[in-house]
């Protein structure tokens, strides 16, 4: 049984080094794969200095986003006969207890395809770690910067119940997958550059009979740099979020042509709002 941890680098050498320091000290992790997502800033060359019999450093052929980059690493993990694989962002802090509990849970639950834990910020604040699949009307309203700024209230998350619970989706910054389930599901959808990848992979796992769980008795720290709760004012990013939501609902929820048209209109209204804010 091989256990592999994959992290994706995009201009964050120091973060990747910290991931390696954490993972190298955990004996049950057999392989660490760093995928440089075509940073083009010298990151790849610097990260190559970390190579050893446990750490592999590779560079993707293009910056194809979250899904493309992690799939690049997953193909290597498959060649290493990986049974369980951790997907871990370069700004996440974890420990051996969390790693062991994720593996033990997957070993005891054959129908679990993915498992994660509670998420905390660097200052100790608890962050959203699991949620219900977003409904069409929710993502439609979420296109609007004004709605996010003044009216948005999340009612899509789960209350803590027991030591673990089945959920629709978990945060993509730290997840442990059953490798065979991930391969059967077709891995990540590379048509999505960023955002909604968690909903999509959970939908893919669900379609082939695998569930997603959150462990409530352990946690990790996500040292996220953007201030939480503040809507982004970058209209290019707003459009990217909206497009991924549009793709998710058209490809995985089979919405009607009328709903597609309405979503497209709202998507561009949201971009216009953000442009005016700037």
Residue pairs with C-beta under 8 A, 6 or more apart in sequence:
1 83
1 84
2 30
2 31
2 80
2 81
2 82
2 83
3 28
3 29
3 30
3 31
3 82
3 83
3 84
3 85
3 86
3 99
3 103
4 29
4 30
4 31
4 32
4 33
4 77
4 80
4 82
4 84
4 85
4 86
5 19
5 23
5 29
5 31
5 32
5 33
5 85
5 86
5 88
6 32
6 33
6 34
6 35
6 70
6 73
6 74
6 77
6 85
6 86
6 87
6 88
7 16
7 19
7 32
7 33
7 34
7 35
7 88
7 89
7 90
8 35
8 37
8 66
8 69
8 70
8 73
8 89
8 90
9 15
9 16
9 34
9 35
9 36
9 37
9 39
9 43
9 44
9 47
9 90
10 36
10 37
10 39
10 43
10 63
10 69
11 39
11 41
11 43
12 43
12 90
12 91
13 43
13 46
13 47
15 89
15 90
15 91
16 34
16 47
16 50
16 90
17 47
17 50
18 90
18 93
19 32
19 34
19 88
19 90
19 92
20 32
20 34
20 50
20 55
22 93
22 94
22 95
23 29
23 32
24 32
24 54
24 55
25 96
26 96
26 99
28 96
28 99
28 100
28 103
29 54
29 86
29 99
30 54
30 80
31 54
31 56
31 77
31 80
31 82
32 54
32 55
32 56
33 55
33 56
33 58
33 73
33 76
33 77
34 47
34 50
34 55
34 56
34 57
34 58
35 58
35 59
35 60
35 69
35 70
35 72
35 73
36 43
36 44
36 47
36 57
36 58
36 59
36 60
37 60
37 63
37 64
37 65
37 68
37 69
38 59
38 60
38 61
38 62
38 63
39 63
44 57
44 59
47 57
48 57
50 57
51 57
56 76
58 72
58 73
58 76
60 68
60 69
60 72
62 68
63 69
64 190
64 193
65 190
65 192
65 193
65 194
66 172
66 188
66 192
66 193
66 194
66 197
67 188
67 189
67 190
67 191
67 192
67 193
67 197
68 188
68 190
68 193
70 87
70 187
70 188
71 187
71 188
71 190
74 85
74 182
74 187
74 188
77 85
77 179
78 179
78 183
82 179
83 178
83 179
83 180
84 102
84 103
84 106
84 176
84 177
84 178
84 179
85 176
85 177
85 179
85 182
86 99
86 102
86 174
86 175
86 176
86 177
87 172
87 174
87 175
87 176
87 177
88 94
88 173
88 174
89 172
89 173
89 174
89 222
91 173
91 222
91 223
91 224
91 225
92 173
92 174
92 220
92 221
92 222
92 223
93 220
93 221
93 222
93 223
94 174
94 220
94 221
97 218
98 117
98 218
98 219
98 220
99 176
101 117
101 215
101 217
101 218
102 115
102 116
102 117
102 176
102 215
103 176
105 112
105 115
105 164
105 213
105 215
106 112
106 115
106 176
106 178
109 213
111 209
111 210
111 211
112 178
112 210
112 211
112 212
112 213
113 177
113 178
113 181
113 182
113 185
113 205
113 210
113 211
113 212
114 170
114 175
114 176
114 177
114 178
114 181
114 182
114 201
114 202
114 205
114 210
114 212
114 213
115 164
115 170
115 175
115 176
115 212
115 213
115 214
115 215
116 129
116 130
116 170
116 171
116 174
116 175
116 176
116 212
116 213
116 214
116 215
117 129
117 174
117 214
117 215
117 216
117 218
117 219
117 220
118 126
118 129
118 160
118 214
118 215
118 216
118 218
118 219
118 220
119 126
119 127
119 128
119 129
119 171
119 173
119 174
119 219
119 220
119 221
119 222
120 126
120 127
120 219
120 220
120 221
120 222
121 127
121 221
121 222
121 223
121 224
121 228
122 221
122 222
122 223
122 224
125 228
127 171
127 222
127 224
127 228
128 154
128 157
128 171
129 170
129 171
129 214
130 157
130 158
130 165
130 167
130 168
130 169
130 170
130 171
130 212
130 214
131 154
131 156
131 157
131 158
131 167
131 168
131 169
132 156
132 157
132 158
132 167
132 168
132 169
133 168
133 169
133 199
133 202
133 203
134 142
134 156
134 199
134 245
134 248
136 249
136 253
136 255
136 259
136 263
138 156
139 245
139 248
139 249
139 263
140 262
140 263
140 266
141 147
141 151
141 152
141 266
142 148
142 152
142 241
142 245
143 238
143 242
143 245
143 263
143 266
143 267
143 269
143 270
144 266
144 269
144 270
144 273
145 231
145 233
145 238
145 270
145 273
145 274
145 277
146 273
148 231
149 231
152 231
158 165
158 167
158 214
160 216
161 216
162 216
163 215
163 216
163 217
164 213
164 214
164 215
164 216
164 217
165 213
165 214
165 216
166 211
166 212
166 213
167 212
167 213
167 214
168 199
168 202
168 212
169 198
169 199
169 202
169 212
170 198
170 202
170 212
170 213
170 214
171 198
171 222
172 197
172 198
172 201
173 222
173 224
174 220
174 222
175 198
178 210
181 205
181 208
181 210
182 201
182 205
184 208
185 201
185 204
185 205
185 207
185 208
185 210
186 204
187 201
188 197
188 200
188 201
189 197
189 200
189 201
189 204
189 251
191 247
191 251
192 200
192 244
192 247
192 248
193 240
193 244
194 240
194 244
195 240
195 241
195 244
195 245
196 244
196 245
196 247
196 248
197 244
199 248
199 252
200 248
200 252
202 212
203 252
205 211
205 212
206 212
226 232
232 238
233 274
233 277
233 278
234 274
235 271
235 274
235 275
235 278
238 270
238 271
238 274
239 267
239 270
239 271
242 266
242 267
242 270
242 271
243 267
245 263
245 267
246 260
246 263
246 264
246 267
249 255
249 259
249 263
250 260
255 263
